């Protein structure tokens, strides 16, 4: 009885989940899905995140906060192509956010990104991987990591990709990378120049622009410029420049051209291909100012070599540059002035600019509001006037000297330095120098002399030296207080500043008032210190020290113990004695203020009557202060000082008022009177000696007779002959002490001395010889020994027209007055020592 039973269907497997379509409007839910093991879920999650991130930076920040970056950085290496592609799309968009970039750097995602730039990878992956790198390569450490991971080579290969977005992202990344020098070299070595040139033909302006910016940077390298020539880069560039459709990109193209024109071979090549004429067209044809500016900058680069300047001169470049000076716009004016400065190194161009009235046009730019324009204009004038006096005079005719003096107050160091250089060039002509000084140049130089910029200091001191070559300039310098900062520059550690300061001091030391003032400020001590150092000493410091001493013979004699026959003493000379090392030599006025003491007396020379001194000092004050307004003072019987009034009635009332005030004051009160300046007393006895020497010595014809007669005159005045073994009986010290207390001064006029030993007689002999024109020197030895040396002609000349030989002789002034002792003989040595 079997019964047939119907078979039931088998139930589904327990571990199989039915497909579940999910729709989520929460970003957090989608981010959680990035950790799903299912590829389909990952694809959709990445796609959703990509779309959400594209909507703005706020969404990217939100996704970062939800933790989307880390799983995405892992998914870009997923084995499924679709997952990989969508993950790159999401990460590429998110990488534009600065915080995302920092996290990707921390997660070390760059190697994974570079690894997906291989040719077999999907184009979309290339697009968004390069987009990631373009964002990351802005950061310096990321640049280094991309270079270290050899990311440059696949990026260069992707420049030839058929996809324009890949090209754009790749060239943008490369443009960021080549900001560093090693990457520039690597681009050339990896043959990156040809694909970059090819991008100039792209139909997308942004790609062209990025390519040009990259070329601008890499053509700074000499070897890259050679590769640029070999790859027909100039042809591509000129083709680009000739296309008016690309005019908005011509600025960058001209910058590339400017870089390449630094090489002589490049200039020759571009000249042969007609590129130079095209460049000149950009200058002369009215167009965008930026294009003209960069065209002029290219000319400036070309003009750096003498051969190129000659070539540009043949193209009449000066005319084009002068026309550009009249254009509005600081950038083109600045570039044009710099080009003028470069071209002015060519002699013919200097004349051309003057003939075209270009100098006047440049001078007008000194008053520009833009600091860069003023600096460039002064630079152009500096080059134009260098070793060209006609151009210097042209600047004066254009009234440029006043503007240049004003520019010494400029806040831009370069503008000040160039202005000082122009003034230095102009000051070679006396008319121009006087005009410059009349505008207050010396006072204007005070600020540059204290500049922190070494180039400005050098130029300022050179200008000072050029303007101080006559008495007027030196007086202006003293009155302006310019000697203080000038002397301080001797302390500079900068070699060129120190050299220039020494030269300026040597010029200023040509008159005694300036030399004395500089010595008071410590110039002498500083120069001695410099000259004692093997490292700091230079020929200018030696000249400065010598000039300083030559202008102050009293100081020179005290420090060096010698006055040559060419050192002519004048009224006001004094012998303070031999100065010890490091000892400061006081002036006569300082010495006059000291109380009478037992030290060695100071011997002074002055044969000028007081009335003559007063007139001379009045004239000197007028020279020192030519523009100073003076008022006449009247001293009343009561001792008050009044200034005459211009109005009669008003003056009468003021006089009555003053009289009433005077009567109300106590009789013992005396108004303050301006103290008269100290003056060295007139030495009438010395004046008489000079007159007597002139009458008795000059009529003698033979040199030896003049020397001997003058010696006898000196000996007679100073107490006569003294035998060697009786010198201790010759009481000259007592005589000088009596004079000191009689005069109540440590300063003794030489004419009052009636008993003198070696150093008194030798000094009197020297100063008298200088007054009557007899040549002799003064030498101080040891133990108060001082002697005079003269030159005597010996024998007859061997040939007609030849001068006879001269030999040095010492003049005996004390033992056998008038005897001439041949130098270095036993008798002469005995006179010097015993």
VOGU-3710 file (C-alpha; in Angstrom, 3 decimals, decimal comma):
1> xxxxxxxxxx> 0,000/0,000/0,000  2,409/2,435/-0,769  1,386/6,058/-0,893  3,038/8,625/-3,081  4,184/11,747/-1,083  4,726/15,147/-2,713  8,315/16,471/-2,249  8,573/20,029/-0,647  11,057/22,702/-1,983  14,358/23,284/-0,023
11> xxxxxxxxxx> 14,571/26,448/2,155  17,243/29,162/1,171  20,733/29,113/2,774  20,958/30,794/6,155  24,211/32,801/5,397  22,980/34,471/2,182  21,594/38,062/2,630  19,087/39,339/0,131  20,238/42,410/-1,853  19,368/45,609/0,014
21> xxxxxxxxxx> 19,299/48,916/-1,869  20,433/51,699/0,522  19,745/55,400/0,145  21,433/57,648/2,682  21,326/61,394/3,054  23,923/61,434/5,852  27,610/61,852/4,942  28,595/60,023/8,101  26,778/56,883/6,892  28,581/57,012/3,540
31> xxxxxxxxxx> 31,950/57,441/5,238  31,238/54,317/7,297  30,593/52,472/4,025  34,228/53,154/2,995  35,197/50,340/5,357  32,855/47,816/3,663  34,421/44,668/2,187  31,996/44,787/-0,744  33,420/46,402/-3,874  30,027/47,549/-5,106
41> xxxxxxxxxx> 29,430/49,407/-1,846  32,894/50,975/-2,005  32,360/52,151/-5,573  29,076/53,825/-4,702  30,428/55,320/-1,462  33,470/56,837/-3,204  31,281/58,186/-5,960  28,938/59,812/-3,443  31,849/61,360/-1,525  33,313/62,738/-4,775
51> xxxxxxxxxx> 30,049/64,459/-5,652  29,649/65,805/-2,114  33,246/67,142/-2,007  32,856/68,924/-5,332  30,175/71,171/-3,855  32,632/73,238/-1,806  35,454/73,447/0,695  33,053/73,350/3,634  31,937/69,864/2,563  35,575/68,759/2,280
61> xxxxxxxxxx> 36,228/69,911/5,808  33,130/68,045/6,965  34,332/64,827/5,302  37,745/65,287/6,900  36,099/65,555/10,307  34,121/62,383/9,653  37,361/60,485/8,958  36,992/59,978/5,191  40,608/60,741/4,235  42,374/57,756/5,783
71> xxxxxxxxxx> 40,157/55,013/4,222  40,295/56,831/0,862  44,101/56,898/1,041  44,001/53,096/1,339  41,347/52,595/-1,361  43,485/54,308/-4,040  45,561/51,126/-3,951  42,549/48,767/-4,070  42,815/45,843/-6,506  39,495/46,690/-8,149
81> xxxxxxxxxx> 39,957/49,284/-10,886  36,580/50,882/-10,392  37,109/51,271/-6,658  40,559/52,672/-7,306  39,251/55,159/-9,854  36,397/56,450/-7,689  38,639/56,681/-4,635  41,109/58,845/-6,612  38,236/61,038/-7,828  37,116/61,631/-4,239
91> xxxxxxxxxx> 40,640/62,139/-2,865  41,712/64,368/-5,772  38,873/66,807/-5,096  39,354/66,714/-1,330  43,113/67,412/-1,612  42,331/71,025/-2,449  41,571/71,548/1,247  44,619/72,670/3,260  43,806/70,447/6,265  43,344/67,429/3,976
101> xxxxxxxxxx> 46,770/68,131/2,449  48,373/68,130/5,879  46,737/64,818/6,758  47,761/63,197/3,449  51,328/64,252/4,128  51,092/62,726/7,592  49,622/59,502/6,154  52,533/59,297/3,647  50,138/58,976/0,725  52,518/60,419/-1,923
111> xxxxxxxxxx> 54,292/57,119/-2,804  50,920/55,443/-3,405  49,766/58,324/-5,597  52,960/58,326/-7,681  52,669/54,568/-8,077  49,420/54,986/-9,997  50,925/57,240/-12,703  52,045/54,260/-14,797  50,878/54,156/-18,473  48,637/51,084/-17,972
121> xxxxxxxxxx> 46,548/52,930/-15,392  43,131/54,411/-16,260  43,104/58,011/-17,637  40,689/59,078/-14,912  43,151/57,802/-12,308  45,883/59,836/-14,023  43,697/62,917/-13,957  42,868/62,814/-10,256  46,242/61,464/-9,131  47,970/64,405/-10,817
131> xxxxxxxxxx> 45,305/66,690/-9,341  46,314/65,406/-5,887  49,999/66,033/-6,639  49,264/69,514/-7,986  47,654/70,400/-4,652  50,341/68,737/-2,541  53,325/70,104/-4,494  52,684/73,598/-3,184  54,156/72,459/0,146  57,957/72,410/0,324
141> xxxxxxxxxx> 58,286/69,076/2,161  55,864/67,481/-0,319  57,999/68,766/-3,191  61,016/67,069/-1,685  59,096/63,816/-1,182  57,766/63,826/-4,763  61,311/64,329/-6,067  62,724/61,658/-3,753  60,037/59,195/-4,928  61,049/59,893/-8,555
151> xxxxxxxxxx> 57,682/61,404/-9,337  59,064/63,863/-11,897  59,689/61,289/-14,634  56,105/59,918/-14,880  54,785/63,499/-14,687  56,926/64,486/-17,691  55,642/61,442/-19,578  52,050/62,481/-18,814  52,658/65,846/-20,539  52,040/63,902/-23,746
161> xxxxxxxxxx> 48,757/62,411/-22,498  45,759/62,769/-24,858  43,665/64,023/-21,953  43,956/67,821/-21,454  43,152/67,599/-17,724  46,048/65,207/-17,209  48,318/67,598/-19,107  47,127/70,564/-17,090  47,581/68,869/-13,700  50,948/67,394/-14,666
171> xxxxxxxxxx> 52,439/70,661/-15,921  51,065/72,494/-12,867  52,796/69,988/-10,578  56,039/70,330/-12,523  55,780/74,131/-12,359  55,560/73,882/-8,560  58,441/71,397/-8,356  60,903/73,459/-10,434  60,802/76,253/-7,877  63,675/74,249/-6,370
181> xxxxxxxxxx> 66,971/74,126/-8,266  67,479/70,309/-8,265  64,129/69,795/-10,008  65,061/72,303/-12,734  68,140/70,292/-13,570  66,134/67,049/-13,425  63,580/68,340/-15,960  66,372/68,913/-18,466  68,022/65,563/-17,754  64,681/63,741/-18,129
191> xxxxxxxxxx> 64,166/65,393/-21,526  61,308/67,539/-20,273  61,957/70,554/-22,535  60,425/69,127/-25,795  57,011/68,222/-24,277  56,885/71,612/-22,539  57,479/73,345/-25,868  54,808/71,176/-27,462  52,275/72,407/-24,900  52,622/75,906/-26,353
201> xxxxxxxxxx> 50,439/74,678/-29,208  47,670/73,535/-26,870  44,198/74,865/-27,497  43,777/75,541/-23,780  45,292/78,859/-22,555  45,752/77,581/-18,993  48,014/74,789/-20,263  49,990/77,263/-22,373  50,391/79,579/-19,430  51,586/76,857/-17,057
211> xxxxxxxxxx> 54,038/75,636/-19,687  55,433/79,160/-20,140  55,752/79,665/-16,388  57,696/76,439/-16,142  59,952/77,473/-19,020  60,561/80,855/-17,386  61,966/79,092/-14,327  63,983/76,306/-15,956  65,639/78,625/-18,529  67,421/80,358/-15,674
221> xxxxxxxxxx> 69,809/77,394/-15,924  72,596/77,771/-18,512  72,536/74,148/-19,671  68,753/74,243/-20,016  69,062/77,291/-22,272  71,430/75,308/-24,476  68,870/72,477/-24,653  66,196/75,066/-25,439  68,219/76,184/-28,482  68,872/72,616/-29,630
231> xxxxxxxxxx> 65,166/71,791/-29,462  64,271/74,764/-31,700  62,791/76,537/-28,722  63,256/79,953/-30,318  61,223/78,935/-33,347  58,361/77,800/-31,116  58,629/80,929/-28,997  58,677/83,336/-31,955  55,779/81,436/-33,515  53,903/81,973/-30,260
241> xxxxxxxxxx> 54,839/85,672/-30,055  53,744/86,319/-33,619  50,255/84,992/-32,876  48,088/87,904/-31,740  45,495/85,495/-30,338  47,978/84,688/-27,565  48,701/88,337/-26,690  47,533/87,850/-23,099  50,331/85,276/-22,673  53,057/87,288/-24,409
251> xxxxxxxxxx> 54,321/88,580/-21,038  55,422/85,091/-19,942  56,780/84,329/-23,419  58,935/87,459/-23,295  60,242/86,430/-19,894  61,429/83,131/-21,378  63,018/85,021/-24,250  64,672/87,423/-21,802  66,258/84,528/-19,918  67,579/82,912/-23,079
261> xxxxxxxxxx> 69,053/86,137/-24,412  71,651/86,160/-21,626  73,675/83,746/-23,774  75,641/85,223/-26,668  74,841/82,190/-28,843  71,141/82,695/-28,209  71,272/86,349/-29,196  73,100/85,533/-32,421  70,532/82,839/-33,212  67,548/85,065/-32,543
271> xxxxxxxxxx> 69,118/87,862/-34,565  69,565/85,546/-37,540  65,966/84,327/-37,335  64,526/87,849/-37,140  63,571/87,540/-33,505  65,412/90,681/-32,451  63,383/92,822/-34,831  60,225/91,215/-33,453  61,372/92,074/-29,951  61,926/95,710/-30,942
281> xxxxxxxxxx> 58,421/95,788/-32,410  57,011/94,901/-29,007  58,841/97,928/-27,596  57,740/100,454/-30,188  54,206/99,198/-30,880  51,560/100,503/-28,455  50,244/97,494/-26,573  49,763/96,295/-23,009  52,220/97,907/-20,586  53,161/94,503/-19,171
291> xxxxxxxxxx> 54,187/93,307/-22,631  56,288/96,415/-23,278  57,816/96,144/-19,812  58,931/92,570/-20,369  60,189/93,412/-23,840  62,369/96,154/-22,328  63,551/93,731/-19,638  64,629/91,410/-22,431  66,603/94,280/-23,975  68,201/94,894/-20,575
301> xxxxxxxxxx> 69,288/91,251/-20,448  70,673/91,459/-23,969  72,657/94,606/-23,138  74,734/92,872/-20,462  77,572/92,108/-22,927  79,581/94,619/-24,976  79,005/92,761/-28,253  75,250/92,765/-27,686  75,265/96,481/-26,868  77,006/97,196/-30,142
311> xxxxxxxxxx> 74,405/95,120/-31,996  71,525/96,912/-30,266  73,082/100,295/-31,012  73,121/99,407/-34,690  69,365/98,776/-34,373  68,916/102,354/-33,029  67,601/101,019/-29,733  68,306/104,358/-27,995  65,512/106,108/-29,881  62,989/103,460/-28,864
321> xxxxxxxxxx> 64,037/103,647/-25,206  63,782/107,450/-25,096  60,237/107,233/-26,485  59,301/104,732/-23,772  60,441/107,151/-21,033  57,402/109,313/-21,758  54,902/106,480/-21,169  52,767/106,314/-18,057  53,326/103,359/-15,773  56,041/102,801/-13,188
331> xxxxxxxxxx> 56,908/99,309/-14,379  57,769/100,295/-17,946  59,612/103,442/-16,777  61,678/101,457/-14,308  62,567/98,794/-16,886  63,429/101,466/-19,473  65,757/103,344/-17,099  67,527/100,083/-16,292  67,922/99,382/-19,998  69,305/102,910/-20,503
341> xxxxxxxxxx> 71,816/102,273/-17,696  72,934/99,031/-19,345  73,183/100,548/-22,840  75,142/103,529/-21,496  78,115/101,278/-20,963  78,497/101,604/-24,740  80,246/104,934/-25,473  78,305/105,674/-28,648  75,033/105,059/-26,814  75,913/107,699/-24,204
351> xxxxxxxxxx> 76,217/110,304/-26,939  73,056/109,040/-28,630  70,958/109,426/-25,477  72,237/113,002/-25,054  71,547/113,909/-28,689  67,994/112,514/-28,374  67,422/114,628/-25,224  67,073/111,412/-23,269  68,991/112,813/-20,309  66,357/115,474/-19,683
361> xxxxxxxxxx> 63,648/112,790/-19,857  65,461/110,688/-17,247  66,018/113,718/-14,985  62,285/114,389/-14,942  61,720/110,889/-13,533  63,702/111,795/-10,395  60,524/113,434/-9,144  58,365/110,333/-9,595  56,240/109,088/-6,731  57,370/105,513/-7,287
371> xxxxxxxxxx> 60,552/104,676/-5,410  61,659/102,081/-7,956  61,378/104,654/-10,748  63,494/107,178/-8,820  66,126/104,541/-8,106  66,249/103,377/-11,732  66,400/106,973/-13,014  69,363/107,752/-10,751  71,012/104,500/-11,871  70,604/105,538/-15,517
381> xxxxxxxxxx> 72,094/108,988/-14,833  74,982/107,409/-12,954  75,829/105,280/-15,973  75,272/108,137/-18,441  77,571/110,559/-16,586  80,313/108,084/-15,759  83,489/109,374/-17,477  81,384/111,668/-19,661  81,513/115,350/-18,778  79,194/116,402/-21,612
391> xxxxxxxxxx> 76,450/114,216/-20,167  77,195/115,536/-16,680  76,708/119,064/-17,973  73,495/117,967/-19,692  72,155/116,843/-16,300  73,037/120,290/-14,920  71,280/122,011/-17,846  68,188/119,895/-17,122  68,357/121,175/-13,502  69,010/117,674/-12,313
401> xxxxxxxxxx> 71,515/118,629/-9,619  68,821/119,954/-7,310  66,698/116,820/-7,721  69,716/114,618/-7,074  70,541/116,489/-3,854  66,938/116,025/-2,735  67,170/112,324/-3,523  69,928/111,976/-0,931  67,065/112,066/1,590  65,275/109,135/-0,114
411> xxxxxxxxxx> 64,246/106,148/1,999  65,426/103,690/-0,667  69,173/102,963/-0,219  69,700/102,265/-3,907  68,185/105,611/-4,911  70,500/107,412/-2,489  73,596/105,509/-3,631  72,968/106,165/-7,330  72,186/109,848/-6,702  75,474/110,211/-4,809
421> xxxxxxxxxx> 77,298/108,540/-7,709  75,838/111,044/-10,202  76,840/113,967/-7,990  80,349/112,528/-7,790  80,558/112,414/-11,580  79,224/115,962/-11,915  81,496/117,441/-9,231  84,531/117,141/-11,490  83,436/120,419/-13,128  83,765/123,515/-10,941
431> xxxxxxxxxx> 80,596/125,212/-12,194  78,559/122,102/-11,519  80,201/121,564/-8,144  79,334/125,097/-7,001  75,746/124,605/-8,120  75,479/121,317/-6,242  76,867/122,901/-3,072  74,419/125,802/-3,377  71,558/123,301/-3,009  72,864/122,141/0,388
441> xxxxxxxxxx> 74,573/118,944/-0,751  76,903/118,686/2,242  74,024/118,863/4,725  72,066/116,355/2,634  74,975/113,889/2,800  74,796/113,665/6,611  72,038/111,059/6,569  73,647/108,782/3,915  76,925/108,934/5,862  75,109/107,203/8,729
451> xxxxxxxxxx> 73,309/104,627/6,581  73,333/100,928/7,458  73,761/100,067/3,760  77,447/99,680/2,841  76,933/100,549/-0,829  75,279/103,815/0,199  78,141/104,595/2,590  80,740/104,065/-0,120  78,903/106,257/-2,631  78,203/108,965/-0,046
461> xxxxxxxxxx> 81,853/109,237/1,023  82,948/109,350/-2,620  80,508/112,191/-3,261  81,754/114,004/-0,166  85,357/113,699/-1,365  84,437/115,052/-4,803  82,569/118,043/-3,346  85,195/118,826/-0,678  88,022/119,431/-3,119  87,834/123,208/-2,611
471> xxxxxxxxxx> 87,602/125,517/0,401  83,896/126,273/-0,080  82,953/122,611/0,026  85,045/121,961/3,116  83,559/124,972/4,889  80,053/123,693/4,091  81,020/120,293/5,436  82,306/121,730/8,712  79,269/123,942/9,182  76,913/121,042/8,481
481> xxxxxxxxxx> 78,634/118,848/11,078  79,654/116,303/8,457  83,107/115,636/9,889  81,689/113,675/12,826  80,046/110,848/10,804  82,947/110,876/8,333  85,533/110,224/11,042  83,307/107,548/12,566  83,400/105,612/9,280  87,066/104,879/9,985
491> xxxxxxxxxx> 85,774/102,392/12,567  83,863/100,445/9,909  84,692/96,769/9,497  83,802/96,955/5,804  86,966/97,302/3,737  85,520/99,437/0,929  83,746/101,791/3,351  86,980/102,281/5,273  88,956/102,933/2,073  86,435/105,524/0,861
501> xxxxxxxxxx> 86,404/107,250/4,244  90,204/107,455/4,204  90,154/109,001/0,761  87,527/111,564/1,791  89,571/112,485/4,867  92,709/112,922/2,759  90,793/115,399/0,578  89,285/117,255/3,540  92,700/117,558/5,188  93,861/120,004/2,515
511> xxxxxxxxxx> 93,164/122,955/4,793  94,254/123,423/8,390  90,866/124,237/10,033  89,334/121,015/8,721  92,420/118,973/9,561  92,502/120,338/13,126  88,799/119,607/13,595  89,206/116,032/12,363  92,120/115,526/14,732  89,932/116,722/17,602
521> xxxxxxxxxx> 87,360/114,112/16,578  89,981/111,355/16,813  90,788/110,865/13,105  94,516/110,844/13,735  94,329/108,139/16,399  92,050/105,992/14,249  94,307/106,321/11,204  97,358/105,419/13,253  95,504/102,367/14,549  94,480/101,356/11,019
531> xxxxxxxxxx> 98,000/101,774/9,650  99,434/99,679/12,443  97,270/96,728/11,316  98,527/94,648/8,395  94,980/93,596/7,517  93,286/96,997/7,725  96,040/99,203/6,332  95,715/100,380/2,727  97,282/103,022/0,534  94,379/105,399/1,179
541> xxxxxxxxxx> 94,791/105,201/4,955  98,496/105,998/4,561  97,716/108,959/2,309  95,036/110,206/4,719  97,418/110,110/7,685  100,115/111,904/5,730  97,688/114,572/4,483  96,342/115,085/7,982  99,844/115,634/9,282  100,853/117,836/6,338
551> xxxxxxxxxx> 97,943/120,148/7,113  98,944/120,363/10,777  102,708/120,652/10,887  102,746/121,172/14,640  101,127/117,785/15,070  103,354/116,242/12,420  106,510/117,438/14,112  105,326/116,233/17,511  104,474/112,759/16,213  107,125/112,140/13,561
561> xxxxxxxxxx> 109,978/114,354/14,888  110,678/115,545/11,348  109,699/118,410/9,082  110,884/118,153/5,490  112,079/121,087/3,447  108,691/121,023/1,704  106,882/121,456/5,039  106,593/125,230/5,222  105,725/126,523/8,686  103,264/129,386/9,065
571> xxxxxxxxxx> 102,048/131,686/11,821  100,373/129,596/14,478  102,964/126,803/14,333  104,104/125,559/17,726  106,379/122,890/19,168  104,561/121,000/21,950  107,446/118,565/22,319  107,740/114,932/21,336  104,455/113,059/21,820  104,584/109,689/23,521
581> xxxxxxxxxx> 102,739/106,724/22,048  98,984/107,101/22,555  99,339/110,664/23,873  96,913/113,273/22,507  98,561/116,464/21,257  96,677/119,463/22,611  95,902/122,544/20,564  97,436/125,903/21,411  94,110/127,106/22,779  93,881/124,079/25,092
591> xxxxxxxxxx> 97,467/124,595/26,204  96,795/128,279/26,921  94,103/127,336/29,431  96,509/125,248/31,544  98,029/126,825/34,669  101,745/127,538/34,668  103,658/124,315/35,375  107,177/122,891/35,381  106,808/120,950/32,155  108,703/121,730/28,987
601> xxxxxxxxxx> 107,441/125,097/27,644  105,658/125,250/24,294  107,402/127,374/21,690  105,022/129,267/19,394  105,437/131,220/16,153  103,357/134,283/15,200  104,603/137,283/13,225  101,115/138,493/12,276  99,896/141,680/13,975  96,542/141,517/15,795
611> xxxxxxxxxx> 94,731/143,863/13,390  95,652/141,566/10,497  94,453/138,546/12,455  91,098/140,196/13,125  90,559/140,965/9,454  91,566/137,441/8,413  89,260/135,824/10,963  86,364/138,018/9,859  86,885/136,938/6,258  87,150/133,295/7,328
621> xxxxxxxxxx> 83,868/133,521/9,257  82,188/135,007/6,205  83,487/132,105/4,094  82,338/129,534/6,636  78,843/131,057/6,889  78,182/132,780/3,548  74,416/132,822/3,997  74,336/133,728/7,683  72,514/136,994/8,513  74,496/139,181/10,889
631> xxxxxxxxxx> 73,177/141,939/13,145  75,229/144,742/14,661  75,250/144,991/18,444  75,728/148,207/20,417  76,983/148,090/23,999  75,419/150,725/26,250  77,268/152,660/28,918  75,701/150,375/31,508  77,071/147,286/29,830  73,901/145,984/28,227
641> xxxxxxxxxx> 73,801/144,874/24,632  71,191/146,282/22,245  70,284/145,448/18,667  69,300/148,511/16,558  65,639/148,509/15,492  64,504/149,105/11,927  61,615/151,411/12,892  62,563/154,818/14,367  59,607/155,405/16,677  59,517/151,782/17,752
651> xxxxxxxxxx> 63,254/151,837/18,362  62,985/154,974/20,481  60,330/153,381/22,690  62,415/150,247/23,102  65,470/152,335/24,027  63,499/154,176/26,706  62,163/150,893/28,035  65,663/149,417/28,179  66,984/152,543/29,887  64,323/152,270/32,573
661> xxxxxxxxxx> 65,142/148,609/33,079  68,867/149,401/33,327  68,289/152,091/35,954  66,204/149,692/38,031  68,993/147,120/38,116  71,794/147,110/40,702  74,865/148,944/39,460  77,119/145,915/39,944  75,150/143,803/37,426  76,849/143,667/34,015
671> xxxxxxxxxx> 75,296/142,196/30,883  76,905/139,127/29,440  79,287/139,974/26,589  80,211/137,438/23,959  83,619/136,029/24,788  86,259/136,767/22,184  87,981/133,771/20,624  91,486/133,034/21,929  94,283/134,297/19,725  98,024/133,649/19,834
681> xxxxxxxxxx> 99,812/136,846/20,945  101,744/138,781/18,297  105,513/138,204/18,465  107,015/141,551/17,477  110,587/140,395/18,131  110,195/137,487/15,739  108,657/139,828/13,154  111,794/141,986/13,452  113,991/138,908/12,982  112,158/137,976/9,797
691> xxxxxxxxxx> 112,699/141,491/8,435  116,398/141,419/9,328  116,893/137,956/7,776  115,187/139,097/4,584  117,529/142,101/4,313  120,798/140,346/5,208  120,430/136,761/3,959  118,572/136,977/0,649  121,109/139,269/-1,060  123,743/136,523/-0,683
701> xxxxxxxxxx> 124,112/134,495/-3,866  125,758/131,243/-2,801  123,594/128,680/-1,009  126,312/127,875/1,484  126,702/131,575/2,374  122,954/131,886/2,989  122,905/128,781/5,203  125,926/129,944/7,236  124,795/133,565/7,572  121,362/132,499/8,785
711> xxxxxxxxxx> 123,023/130,164/11,304  125,121/133,008/12,691  122,042/135,220/12,967  120,165/132,549/14,904  123,134/131,895/17,196  123,554/135,576/17,919  119,889/135,922/18,889  119,921/132,769/21,032  122,950/133,628/23,189  125,923/133,118/20,894
721> xxxxxxxxxx> 128,367/130,227/20,533  128,692/127,741/23,352  131,720/125,487/23,709  131,051/121,794/24,123  132,675/121,573/27,564  130,952/124,742/28,813  127,355/123,810/27,953  126,524/123,259/31,625  127,274/126,932/32,289  124,798/128,041/29,633
731> xxxxxxxxxx> 121,729/128,491/31,845  118,989/128,357/29,209  116,549/126,483/31,491  116,588/129,344/34,016  115,960/131,856/31,244  112,904/129,921/29,999  111,532/129,609/33,536  111,827/133,380/33,969  109,966/133,917/30,691  107,259/131,476/31,710
741> xxxxxxxxxx> 106,519/133,304/34,956  106,881/136,700/33,322  104,243/135,769/30,732  102,239/133,639/33,184  101,894/131,084/30,434  103,399/127,798/29,332  103,442/129,177/25,779  106,541/131,217/24,943  106,849/133,197/21,688  110,100/132,239/20,002
751> xxxxxxxxxx> 111,155/135,875/19,551  111,404/136,379/23,299  113,977/133,624/23,795  117,476/135,022/24,261  119,149/131,874/25,529  118,365/128,791/23,564  119,858/125,364/23,128  119,704/122,905/20,222  115,957/122,582/19,813  115,246/126,322/20,202
761> xxxxxxxxxx> 117,902/127,313/17,681  116,995/124,621/15,149  113,330/125,604/15,326  114,134/129,318/14,870  116,424/128,434/11,946  113,624/126,427/10,264  110,873/129,035/10,676  113,167/131,882/9,499  114,326/129,812/6,509  110,708/129,112/5,575
771> xxxxxxxxxx> 109,903/132,868/5,729  112,715/133,927/3,416  112,543/130,954/1,050  115,658/129,056/2,101  115,235/125,309/1,953  115,953/123,235/5,046  114,518/120,440/7,158  114,068/120,026/10,904  114,928/116,748/12,641  114,533/115,851/16,319
781> xxxxxxxxxx> 116,818/113,207/17,772  117,280/112,024/21,348  118,209/113,956/24,506  116,896/117,344/23,280  119,084/117,163/20,192  117,460/118,881/17,200  119,225/119,864/14,002  118,666/121,281/10,553  119,655/119,544/7,334  120,336/121,415/4,084
791> xxxxxxxxxx> 121,311/120,269/0,615  124,490/121,613/-0,973  125,384/121,180/-4,630  128,661/119,310/-5,070  130,810/119,406/-8,220  129,656/120,183/-11,743  127,084/118,261/-13,832  128,476/115,502/-16,100  126,269/116,511/-19,037  124,823/119,853/-20,150
801> xxxxxxxxxx> 121,345/120,391/-18,747  121,850/117,921/-15,877  121,427/119,044/-12,294  124,531/118,923/-10,079  124,630/116,345/-7,306  123,405/117,434/-3,885  124,582/116,210/-0,516  122,974/116,613/2,891  124,764/118,762/5,476  123,979/119,596/9,094
811> xxxxxxxxxx> 124,051/123,249/10,184  126,027/124,000/13,362  124,055/126,547/15,363  125,727/126,357/18,767  129,418/125,370/18,813  130,811/126,952/15,634  127,769/128,777/14,237  127,681/128,730/10,436  129,741/125,571/10,059  128,187/123,039/7,597
821> xxxxxxxxxx> 128,825/119,400/8,547  128,448/116,737/5,893  125,845/114,200/7,013  126,980/110,847/8,455  130,534/112,057/9,093  132,037/111,739/12,592  131,657/115,494/13,149  128,002/115,413/12,189  127,322/112,376/14,374  129,075/114,080/17,275
831> xxxx> 126,883/117,175/16,820  123,769/114,971/16,884  124,708/113,043/20,011  127,169/114,886/22,252
//
